[in-house]
Amino acid sequence: MARALKVFSYSDGFHSWTVATPSRAKALEAWGVTRDLFKDGSAVEAPEGPDREAALKAPGELIERGLSVDIGRVEKTRAPKAERRRGPSAKDRARVELLEEELAELDAAQAGQTKTLEARRAELEREAEALARSQSKAREALKAKLKAARAKLN
């Protein structure tokens, strides 16, 4: 058994669109919108009137009425075509490729800088170890001399 038709109405302030469909989702589809107009109150179940009568005579077809232009004129119309998304332009793709190349160059340069810094760090660590050994050796020699001098005091 077919579902009973309900009549829904939506207005943008300049025009009013009315459609007779079994559900709100079908009404949104007929209007060509994806946003839930019922949620924010932009669309409602249509009250009695000429728009409702015209919609019930042509289920599934949009009935349009001008609110500020062509006032009172009721006629069948088509839903606005949904805007198709276009792919990226050649200019946008070229820009992305250029930025990807710049990023690769930056990565290579930074890797070289990091390698140079790591080499300097390793050299400094070797110098620090040599200095520590040298200082330790000098300290031990001085401690030995101090020990000998103290021994002569006793």
Secondary structure, DSSP 8 states (H G I E B T S, - for coil): -----EEEEEE-SSEEEEEEESSHHHHHHHHT--S-TTTTTSEEE--SSHHHHHHHHSTTSEEEEESSSSBT-EEEE------------HHHHHHHHHHHHHHHHHHHHHHHHHHHHHHHHHHHHHHHHHHHHHHHHHHHHHHHHHHHHHHHH-
